Amino acid sequence: MQRDAIPVWLERGIHPELGASVERLTAHGQADTQADVRVRVQARQAFFFTACEALGWCADGAAIGAGMLKFVETCQVEPSVGGGFPRLLSPEFKVCDFDQDLYDHAFFLLAYAWQYRVTKDASVLAKADALMQYLDRAFASPYGGWSEGNYVYKWRRQNPHMHLFEAFMALYEASGDRQWLLRAGHIFDLFERFFFCAKQGVLQEYFFSDWRLASGADGQIIEPGHMFEWVWLLDWYQRLSGRDLGNYLQILYRRAYELGYQSDSGLVCDSVTAAGGILQQTKRCWGLTEMIKACLVMAEHGDPEAEALAAVGIESLFTYYLCGITPGTYVDQRGADDEIVVDTAPASTLYHLMVLIQHLQAFLAGREAK
């Protein structure tokens, strides 16, 4: 990260005039100037560079992150909306989709949390409060949680709420403001009532507006990467709230391994069914980062095999993903035979790699302290 990734993304991953993040780098390490730019990428990269400064790896990382957030905050939005951010920018960094998406906004809350953690600028917390008030006004659902966005959508998803869970806990840790821990508790309630299927021991993804499981094939979709991610998140919430969530950790971890882990390659399938069927033979990089994090959590809780599995996962990460033609880039997705399917390097993947690094460092520090 220090030798290759940060330098290449600083040099080629930021628009020189606007200070905004590009969407992705090509396999040859150049900015893809033909790609639309998701607004969420600005928030995820703001988190990434700010976290780099927190680690002592990028002296002006927080300033770079603040510039990305400022760029989005000054983007034109529909005047009648009253807040929030648009969804998509053109390759010229002009707004081309004014719809608003809940998932995107979760990452702005996360970026604000880390901006405050590093800079102690109180105005950042004010922005987080204002954004949350807007989401409460514009997106709150009578059935709990928040709607997907201000556009027509087929299903509600657990995924945006999972990342709100993360952002709320990050804001609580950074600020000490208990409102954020209470909001995290609301997400945990949704997890217990709707997202987690106790009968099958899996995390469900798609729902009707009232949180009934989606009908048909969509209701059967299970993403092992998200199950691993919830292991990490629930362990974090357990530490903040004092609640014993060990049973959830054990079940999600075990079932994610049973359903999604490919023992021959050490990779994680993108989607499966609870009955063990593979829906997508592809394996994205982020699923493996979440598996490694879950292994570290279980190692901390005394699983005798988990640390070794994390080490195998890290080896697989380098073998299959952190092997781009250009040092500092990576492969995004592998196929059924573990062949390269997507060789571009989305900027958004750096979020997953950074959170993994943070957890690895905390795990090693904890072990040394024993």
C-alpha positions in Angstrom: 0.0 0.0 0.0 2.7 2.5 0.9 5.1 1.6 -1.8 2.8 1.1 -4.8 -0.9 1.8 -4.3 -0.9 5.2 -2.6 1.6 6.8 -5.0 -0.2 5.5 -8.1 -3.6 6.6 -6.9 -2.3 10.0 -5.8 -0.7 10.5 -9.2 -3.3 9.1 -11.5 -6.5 8.7 -9.5 -7.3 12.3 -8.7 -8.6 14.9 -11.2 -5.8 17.6 -11.2 -8.2 20.6 -11.3 -11.3 19.3 -9.5 -9.6 17.2 -6.8 -12.2 14.5 -7.4 -11.5 10.8 -7.6 -11.6 9.0 -10.9 -13.9 6.0 -11.2 -11.1 3.4 -11.9 -7.7 2.8 -13.4 -7.2 0.6 -16.4 -5.1 -2.5 -16.2 -2.2 -0.4 -17.4 -2.6 2.0 -14.6 -4.2 5.0 -16.4 -7.3 6.8 -15.4 -10.3 5.5 -17.4 -11.5 8.7 -19.0 -14.5 7.1 -20.7 -16.1 5.8 -17.5 -19.0 7.5 -15.7 -18.1 8.3 -12.1 -20.2 7.1 -9.2 -20.6 9.8 -6.6 -20.1 7.1 -3.9 -16.6 6.7 -5.1 -15.8 10.3 -3.9 -16.9 9.3 -0.3 -15.1 6.0 -0.3 -11.9 7.6 -1.6 -12.3 10.4 0.9 -12.4 7.7 3.6 -9.4 5.9 2.1 -7.1 8.9 1.9 -8.1 10.2 5.4 -7.5 6.7 6.8 -4.1 6.7 5.1 -3.1 9.9 7.0 -4.3 8.3 10.3 -1.9 5.4 9.6 0.9 7.9 8.9 1.1 6.9 5.3 -0.1 10.1 3.5 0.6 13.4 5.2 -2.1 15.3 3.4 -4.6 12.5 3.1 -7.3 14.2 5.2 -7.0 17.4 3.0 -7.3 15.3 -0.1 -10.4 13.6 1.3 -11.9 16.9 2.3 -11.4 18.1 -1.3 -13.3 15.2 -2.6 -16.2 15.8 -0.2 -16.2 19.5 -1.0 -16.3 18.7 -4.7 -19.5 16.6 -4.2 -21.0 19.2 -1.8 -20.8 21.8 -4.5 -22.2 19.6 -7.3 -25.5 20.8 -8.7 -28.5 19.0 -7.2 -32.2 19.2 -8.0 -33.3 22.4 -6.1 -36.6 20.8 -5.0 -34.9 17.8 -3.3 -33.6 19.8 -0.3 -30.4 18.0 0.5 -28.3 14.9 -0.2 -26.2 14.1 -3.3 -26.8 13.0 -6.8 -25.9 9.5 -7.9 -23.7 9.7 -11.0 -21.3 12.0 -12.9 -20.3 11.9 -16.5 -16.7 11.2 -17.6 -16.4 15.0 -17.6 -17.5 15.1 -13.9 -20.9 16.7 -14.6 -24.0 15.4 -12.9 -25.8 13.0 -15.3 -28.1 11.2 -12.9 -29.8 13.3 -10.2 -31.4 10.4 -8.4 -30.3 9.8 -4.9 -29.3 6.5 -3.4 -29.2 5.5 0.3 -26.1 3.3 -0.2 -24.1 6.2 -1.5 -25.0 8.4 1.5 -23.9 5.8 4.0 -20.3 6.3 2.7 -20.5 10.1 3.1 -21.4 9.5 6.8 -18.4 7.2 7.1 -16.1 9.7 5.4 -17.3 12.4 7.8 -16.6 10.2 10.7 -13.0 9.7 9.6 -12.5 13.3 8.7 -13.5 14.3 12.3 -11.4 11.5 13.8 -8.3 12.8 12.0 -8.9 16.6 11.9 -11.2 17.2 14.9 -13.0 19.8 12.8 -16.5 20.1 14.4 -18.0 21.4 11.2 -17.7 17.8 9.8 -19.9 16.5 12.5 -22.4 19.2 11.7 -22.4 18.0 8.1 -23.0 14.4 9.3 -25.9 15.6 11.5 -27.5 17.6 8.6 -27.2 14.7 6.2 -28.7 12.3 8.6 -31.6 14.7 9.3 -32.2 14.9 5.5 -32.2 11.1 5.2 -34.7 10.9 8.1 -37.0 13.4 6.2 -36.6 12.1 2.7 -35.9 8.3 3.1 -37.3 7.0 6.4 -39.7 4.1 6.0 -42.7 3.4 8.2 -41.5 -0.3 8.3 -38.1 0.6 9.8 -34.9 1.7 8.2 -34.7 3.9 5.1 -35.9 3.4 1.5 -33.4 2.7 -1.3 -33.6 6.1 -2.8 -35.9 8.7 -4.5 -36.3 6.6 -7.6 -38.4 3.5 -8.6 -36.7 0.3 -7.4 -37.7 -3.3 -7.3 -36.6 -4.4 -3.9 -35.2 -3.0 -0.6 -31.8 -4.3 0.2 -30.0 -5.1 3.5 -26.7 -3.8 1.9 -27.3 0.0 2.4 -28.3 -0.6 6.0 -25.2 -2.7 6.6 -23.1 0.3 5.6 -25.2 2.7 7.6 -24.5 0.3 10.6 -20.8 0.8 9.9 -21.0 4.5 9.5 -23.1 5.0 12.7 -20.5 3.0 14.7 -17.7 5.0 13.2 -19.4 8.3 14.0 -20.0 7.1 17.6 -16.4 6.1 18.1 -15.1 9.3 16.6 -17.5 11.7 18.4 -18.7 9.9 21.5 -22.2 11.2 20.6 -24.6 8.5 21.8 -27.2 9.2 19.1 -25.0 7.3 16.6 -24.9 4.2 18.8 -28.7 4.3 19.2 -29.0 4.5 15.4 -26.7 1.5 15.1 -29.0 -0.3 17.5 -31.9 0.4 15.1 -29.9 -1.3 12.3 -29.1 -4.3 14.6 -32.8 -4.6 15.3 -33.5 -4.9 11.5 -30.7 -7.5 11.3 -32.4 -9.6 14.0 -35.9 -9.2 12.7 -35.5 -9.4 9.0 -32.0 -9.7 7.5 -30.9 -12.8 9.4 -32.7 -16.1 8.7 -32.3 -18.2 11.8 -33.8 -21.3 10.2 -31.1 -21.4 7.5 -28.4 -19.5 9.2 -28.0 -17.0 6.4 -28.1 -13.3 5.6 -31.0 -12.4 3.3 -30.5 -9.7 0.7 -33.7 -8.5 -1.0 -37.1 -7.6 0.4 -40.5 -6.0 -0.2 -41.0 -2.5 1.2 -42.3 -4.0 4.5 -39.3 -6.3 4.8 -41.0 -9.5 3.7 -38.5 -11.6 1.8 -38.4 -10.9 -1.9 -40.4 -13.4 -4.0 -38.9 -15.7 -6.6 -35.3 -16.2 -7.4 -34.2 -12.8 -5.9 -35.3 -13.9 -2.5 -33.0 -16.9 -2.6 -29.8 -14.9 -3.3 -27.2 -15.2 -0.6 -23.9 -13.3 -0.8 -21.2 -15.0 1.4 -19.0 -11.8 1.3 -21.8 -9.9 3.1 -22.2 -12.7 5.6 -18.4 -12.4 6.4 -18.8 -8.6 6.5 -21.5 -8.9 9.1 -19.3 -11.0 11.3 -16.9 -8.1 11.5 -19.6 -5.5 12.0 -21.5 -7.5 14.7 -18.2 -8.0 16.6 -17.7 -4.3 16.5 -21.2 -3.6 17.7 -20.7 -6.2 20.5 -17.7 -4.3 21.7 -19.6 -0.9 21.7 -22.9 -2.1 23.1 -21.8 -4.8 25.5 -24.3 -7.3 24.0 -23.2 -10.9 23.6 -23.5 -11.7 19.9 -21.3 -14.7 19.8 -24.0 -17.0 18.4 -24.5 -14.8 15.4 -20.8 -14.6 14.7 -20.4 -18.4 14.8 -23.4 -19.1 12.6 -22.7 -16.5 9.9 -19.0 -17.4 9.8 -19.6 -21.1 9.5 -22.4 -20.9 7.0 -20.5 -18.4 4.8 -17.6 -20.8 4.7 -19.9 -23.7 3.9 -21.7 -21.9 1.1 -19.2 -19.6 -0.5 -15.6 -20.6 0.2 -13.8 -22.4 -2.7 -11.2 -24.6 -1.0 -9.3 -25.2 -4.3 -8.5 -21.6 -4.9 -9.3 -20.0 -1.5 -11.6 -17.5 -3.2 -15.2 -16.6 -2.3 -18.2 -16.9 -4.7 -20.2 -13.8 -5.4 -23.6 -15.3 -4.8 -25.1 -18.7 -3.8 -28.3 -20.2 -2.4 -28.9 -21.3 1.2 -29.2 -24.9 -0.1 -25.7 -24.8 -1.4 -26.2 -23.9 -5.1 -23.8 -21.5 -6.8 -25.6 -18.7 -8.5 -22.6 -16.8 -9.7 -19.3 -18.6 -10.4 -17.5 -15.2 -10.3 -15.5 -14.1 -7.3 -14.8 -10.4 -6.6 -11.9 -9.1 -4.7 -13.9 -7.5 -1.9 -15.5 -10.9 -0.9 -12.1 -12.2 0.0 -11.1 -9.1 2.0 -14.3 -9.6 4.1 -13.5 -13.3 4.6 -10.1 -12.4 6.0 -11.6 -9.9 8.4 -14.1 -12.5 9.6 -11.3 -14.9 10.2 -9.4 -12.4 12.3 -12.6 -11.8 14.4 -13.0 -15.5 15.0 -9.3 -15.9 15.8 -9.7 -13.1 18.4 -12.6 -15.2 19.9 -10.5 -18.3 20.2 -11.2 -20.2 17.0 -8.0 -22.4 16.7 -8.0 -22.5 12.9 -9.1 -19.0 12.0 -5.7 -17.2 12.0 -4.2 -19.8 9.7 -7.3 -19.4 7.4 -6.7 -15.6 7.4 -3.1 -16.1 6.4 -4.2 -18.4 3.5 -6.7 -15.7 2.5 -4.0 -13.1 2.4 -1.9 -15.3 0.2 -4.8 -15.8 -2.1 -5.4 -12.0 -2.2 -1.9 -11.5 -3.5 -2.1 -14.4 -5.9 -5.4 -13.6 -7.5 -6.1 -9.9 -7.0 -3.1 -7.8 -5.9 -1.3 -8.8 -9.0 -2.2 -6.1 -11.5 0.0 -5.3 -14.5 0.7 -2.0 -12.9 2.0 -2.1 -9.3 -0.6 -0.5 -7.0 -3.5 -1.6 -9.1 -5.4 -4.9 -8.8 -7.7 -7.4 -10.5 -11.4 -6.9 -9.6 -13.0 -10.2 -10.5 -12.2 -13.8 -11.3 -14.4 -16.3 -13.2 -15.6 -19.9 -12.9 -12.1 -21.2 -13.6 -10.4 -18.4 -11.6 -9.6 -16.6 -14.8 -9.5 -12.8 -14.9 -12.9 -11.5 -15.8 -12.5 -7.8 -14.9 -8.9 -6.4 -14.9 -9.7 -2.8 -14.2 -9.1 -1.4 -10.8 -12.2 0.3 -9.4 -11.2 3.1 -6.9 -14.0 1.8 -4.6 -12.0 -1.4 -3.9 -9.5 0.6 -1.9 -12.1 1.0 0.8 -12.2 -2.7 1.3 -8.4 -3.0 1.3 -8.0 -0.2 3.8 -10.5 -1.6 6.3 -8.8 -5.0 6.0 -5.4 -3.3 6.7 -6.9 -1.5 9.7 -8.2 -4.7 11.1 -4.9 -6.6 10.4 -3.0 -3.9 12.3 -5.4 -4.0 15.2 -5.2 -7.8 15.3 -1.4 -7.8 15.4 -1.3 -5.1 18.0 -3.7 -7.0 20.2 -1.6 -10.2 19.9 1.6 -8.4 20.7 0.0 -6.9 23.8 -0.9 -10.3 25.2 
